[in-house]
Amino acid sequence: MELKTKPSKNIGIVGLGLIGGSLGLDLQKLGYTVYGITHREKTAHKARERKLAQIVSTDPSVLKDCSLIYIALPLKQLLNPSSVLINAIPRNAVVTDVGSVKVPILNTWNKLHPRFVASHPMTGTEESGVNAGQHDLFKNKPWVVTPNKETDQKALEIVRQISLSLGSQWISSEAQIHDEAVGLISHLPVLISAALINTLSTDVKPSLYSLAKSIASSGFADTSRVGGGNPELGVSMAKFNKKNIQRHLASYRYSLDLFEKYLLEENWDELKKMLVHTKEERQNLILKPPN
């Protein structure tokens, strides 16, 4: 059943980094009045310069007339929000987040706000901070929502409508399954990519490093991109999704051991079989944008 409910024209965004800033730009383009909250006045000044929101303040009380509020804070702050922020959020407003680990966020925010909807836009760049926001960041990207039995269905529908209007692909999942999945396809690659960069930067002699740096091209750039991103985000992913990442690392280590075994044995047939398999699997795994 489709619920005929829509947010008012006032939308709040707490945190104007990559995700929050991009939301602000796109929501304004859709005709909403956006109220942005930053922690520091210096950041607020830059956000105003970049026009990430029509109203930018360090005072959460400006959220009082917002019917939908995005909490776009780093995971650490999202899981330990200030009492000033919680008290400033209207009780009848819909509140959603953009965090990449849903089980602890649900456990925290279900107790804090009656109309909370746990969600996660699956998009990003290596940039962070108030200068990182950009238009159309969410277009053709998955927006995952993880409702549970306590989730307000009208609130969920409002978040869905806005996500679709941003051009996102709406996906609903159980929170635990979501955390396992992002651990595998998002959090694990950050650590793998970082390990590759670390190998290049610490285990080679200067002349080899110099040559490798001068010939590195798109393959290395693609493989190393997520490992060269926001360190705070990487630590938060590891800290708050530890068990899932730990399990996935063990599985990844097993695959590496297999590759090493075939290499040492010069078992090129088995190595080729694995590479044929991985080629086919990649074609199955990589999302194709809609026409």
Steps between C-alpha positions, in 0.01 A plus 500: 500500500641838401467759772394845380732701717769754420743715698457876522739720309736533799772235527785498752847353452731453797853484362597650164786275390497292182160337554329782689633770268398305190153449647474873563590587141258250346209569737520871426492420129179305566342806660545427871615752757804344665618575853859387553675446833878502544712464812725802443426853379798480262339199333163676493658796323648276232168316463324831442758593238440171321121540539461153649180620672290814506540528878822381665553519875692346787181512710278190463194699611458619138367149428177580683292539181649205309280200429786281375852499644806317370769422757813499283758484777801266526413164654661583833282810544196331351519232768556754778298806401497806721201562726476849348439348157251241626300761690491730195346241267118533483330183629272484196781541247625204297865430579731290288875445478763417239728276707659188355437268798132456585465265801666729758333808349155341525569392857597858588248710310189289552530603865559865418232585245158347420515565123852383425573319172840333461642550153826495307569657159762281331716763336807708564832636384844521658422861596368605841404813689302809411671533161401150388125540431397471136190486284346166393707288739203267561379462142472131400659395831340262753329654802458221753245520778490259795160530671398281792170438677529835683541708183222751428363404157403856403849617592646220290288607203619860527865390496423277202340781301792735555755231418325422172478870415879517541529230234601223742415130471290409806596175677357362825695256716530363852760697694719198579507386137583855392797517738634166380460607136667841535776334699569285196460747213586832665693467827725206407614669174615805699738284703613297198565817302686656793713185530599531132608862549686404818683221316617739231605769744684288758630181337691626196836672448498868394586439134216247466258734677598783266440293188174353631376851578588628153323218314195455725188554290127433505522143631692601809291816540178294498636235737647748748225764502302389805815426699607860454177649631392649832701330782237582766232331292719193453560466874128544574410228248746261666395591854124481458487205257788306655353149511382500139827645367702254707311209345537640148874559552542133589323398180711743298817364659396149392467620139844662517644176635351312205658740252834466677470120498439487124785743444750298704387174339501664155150363463402734219188302408341547844607862505331556165183325623483740793555802276230381258266462797584847636448658157152347477415595858603860450259527208225372730593728790557840344180704481408620155346849495147506353457629146 
